[in-house]
Amino acid sequence: MSRRTASIKASPARPSKKRDHLVTVAESLFDRDGFHGTGVDRLVADSGIARMTFYKHFPTKNALVLAVLEQRDSRFWAALEDGCLLHQSKGTHPVLAIFDALGDWLDHDGAHGCLVLRALGEFAGHDLTLAGDAAFRKRKSGLWVAQHLTAAAIEQAEIRCWDLVLLMEGAMALAPVVGGRDAAGQARHAASALLSAWADGTPKG
């Protein structure tokens, strides 16, 4: 197992309501104001947790960032899985259901864009551990989409998955500009065109 993978799958800390509360508050603040724009003083004040308790659970702010990325990533994929099942139950094509589920997420938790991608941007060149963690999480998108394409009997899933990942990433980047639902809707429209091209056997250009 690689060092980077090990950091993702490290054993979780002992359950603590204060720790969980701090991570949740930090996720909201980081999402709204950025990682570098949110200091420990603000985290302590908004969470109502004593500074000593903060450092008991997280020896550094960057350790908290790692916990936030793990929580955010887990919530994102759980929301997409649940959303896909929900929209498929309504008769939506499995691939298009991905973008309907993404629209649900962007309408609420993802209104400010992708927090994991923003972490990659803020920490690249400054903290290799955090940047590497974020990059690892973003690469998981290809595997997840490929699995859904395979389940939908789409050929060349391991190649074509990245076309859809690009549409998903574009929707998340555009969400703060045009709104999450509209951004996902545009990506869905493009995904529908791709599905038609794949069904017609149109060569990839």
C-alpha positions in Angstrom: 0.0 0.0 0.0 1.4 3.4 -0.9 2.1 6.0 1.7 -0.6 8.3 0.1 -3.2 5.5 0.2 -2.3 4.7 3.8 -2.9 8.3 4.8 -6.4 8.0 3.4 -7.2 4.8 5.1 -5.6 5.4 8.4 -7.6 4.2 11.4 -10.1 6.9 12.5 -9.6 8.7 15.8 -11.5 7.7 18.9 -15.1 8.8 18.5 -15.7 12.2 20.1 -18.7 14.5 19.7 -16.5 17.6 20.1 -14.2 16.3 17.4 -17.0 15.6 15.1 -18.5 19.0 15.8 -15.2 20.7 15.1 -14.8 18.9 11.8 -18.3 19.9 10.7 -17.9 23.6 11.7 -14.5 23.6 9.9 -15.9 22.1 6.8 -18.5 24.9 6.6 -15.9 27.6 7.2 -13.4 26.2 4.8 -16.1 25.9 2.2 -17.2 29.5 2.6 -14.0 31.3 3.4 -11.2 29.1 2.1 -8.6 27.1 4.0 -6.0 29.9 4.3 -8.7 32.4 5.0 -9.9 30.5 8.1 -7.6 30.6 11.1 -7.5 28.6 14.3 -9.0 31.6 16.2 -12.0 31.6 14.0 -12.4 27.8 14.2 -12.2 27.9 18.0 -14.7 30.8 18.2 -17.3 29.4 15.8 -17.1 25.8 17.2 -17.2 26.9 20.8 -14.5 24.4 21.6 -11.6 25.4 23.8 -8.2 25.9 22.1 -6.7 23.2 24.3 -9.4 20.8 23.2 -8.8 21.7 19.6 -5.1 20.8 19.8 -6.0 17.6 21.7 -7.8 16.3 18.7 -5.7 18.1 16.0 -2.1 18.9 16.7 -2.1 21.3 13.7 -4.6 23.0 11.5 -3.5 20.9 8.6 -4.5 17.8 10.5 -8.0 19.2 10.8 -7.9 20.0 7.0 -7.2 16.3 6.3 -10.1 15.2 8.5 -12.4 17.7 6.7 -11.4 16.4 3.3 -12.1 12.9 4.4 -15.5 13.8 5.7 -16.4 15.9 2.7 -15.3 13.2 0.3 -17.3 10.6 2.1 -20.4 12.7 2.2 -20.1 13.6 -1.5 -19.8 10.0 -2.8 -22.6 8.8 -0.4 -24.8 11.6 -1.7 -24.1 10.7 -5.3 -24.7 7.0 -4.7 -28.0 7.6 -3.0 -29.0 10.2 -5.6 -28.2 7.9 -8.5 -30.4 5.2 -7.0 -33.2 7.7 -6.4 -33.2 9.1 -9.9 -32.8 5.6 -11.5 -35.9 4.5 -9.6 -37.8 7.3 -11.5 -36.7 5.8 -14.8 -33.7 8.0 -15.5 -30.8 6.5 -17.5 -28.1 5.4 -15.1 -25.5 7.7 -16.6 -27.8 10.7 -16.6 -28.8 9.9 -13.1 -25.2 10.8 -12.1 -25.8 14.4 -13.2 -29.2 14.6 -11.6 -27.6 13.5 -8.3 -24.8 15.9 -8.8 -27.4 18.7 -9.3 -28.9 17.8 -5.9 -25.5 18.0 -4.2 -24.5 21.3 -5.9 -27.8 22.8 -5.0 -26.9 22.5 -1.3 -23.5 21.3 -0.1 -21.6 22.1 -3.3 -22.8 25.6 -3.9 -19.3 27.0 -3.5 -17.8 24.4 -5.9 -15.6 21.4 -5.1 -13.9 21.8 -1.7 -11.4 19.0 -2.5 -10.3 20.6 -5.7 -10.0 23.9 -3.9 -7.7 22.2 -1.3 -5.5 21.0 -4.2 -5.3 24.5 -5.5 -4.6 26.1 -2.1 -2.0 23.6 -0.9 -0.2 22.7 -4.2 3.4 23.7 -3.8 2.9 24.4 -0.1 2.0 21.1 1.6 2.6 17.9 -0.4 0.6 15.8 2.1 -2.6 17.8 1.7 -2.2 18.4 -2.0 -1.5 14.7 -2.5 -4.5 13.7 -0.4 -6.7 16.0 -2.5 -5.3 14.7 -5.8 -5.8 11.1 -4.7 -9.4 11.8 -3.9 -10.0 13.5 -7.2 -8.6 10.5 -9.1 -11.2 8.3 -7.5 -13.8 9.9 -9.7 -12.7 8.0 -12.7 -13.0 4.6 -11.0 -16.4 5.5 -9.6 -17.8 6.6 -13.0 -16.3 3.7 -14.8 -18.1 1.3 -12.4 -21.4 3.0 -13.2 -20.7 2.9 -17.0 -19.9 -0.8 -16.7 -23.1 -1.4 -14.8 -25.0 0.4 -17.5 -23.4 -1.8 -20.2 -21.4 1.0 -21.7 -18.3 -0.2 -23.6 -14.8 1.2 -23.1 -15.9 2.3 -19.6 -12.3 2.9 -18.3 -11.7 5.3 -21.2 -15.0 7.0 -21.5 -15.4 7.5 -17.8 -13.0 10.5 -18.0 -15.3 12.3 -20.5 -18.0 12.2 -17.9 -15.6 13.2 -15.1 -14.6 16.2 -17.1 -18.3 17.2 -17.3 -18.8 16.7 -13.6 -15.7 18.8 -12.7 -16.9 21.5 -15.1 -20.3 21.6 -13.4 -18.8 21.8 -10.0 -16.5 24.6 -11.1 -19.4 26.5 -12.7 -21.8 26.0 -9.8 -20.8 29.2 -8.0 -21.3 31.2 -11.2 -24.6 30.0 -12.6 -26.0 27.9 -9.8 -25.6 24.2 -9.1 -28.7 22.9 -10.7 -28.1 24.8 -13.9 -24.5 23.8 -14.1 -25.3 20.1 -13.6 -28.1 20.5 -16.1 -25.7 21.7 -18.8 -23.4 18.9 -18.0 -26.3 16.4 -18.2 -27.1 17.7 -21.7 -23.6 17.1 -22.8 -23.6 13.7 -21.3 -26.8 12.8 -23.2 -25.0 13.8 -26.4 -22.1 11.6 -25.5 -24.4 8.6 -24.8 -26.0 9.1 -28.3 -22.6 9.2 -29.9 -21.4 6.1 -28.1 -24.6 4.3 -29.1 -24.1 5.3 -32.8 -20.5 4.1 -32.6 -19.2 7.6 -33.4 -15.4 7.5 -33.2 -13.8 9.3 -30.3 -12.0 12.4 -31.6 
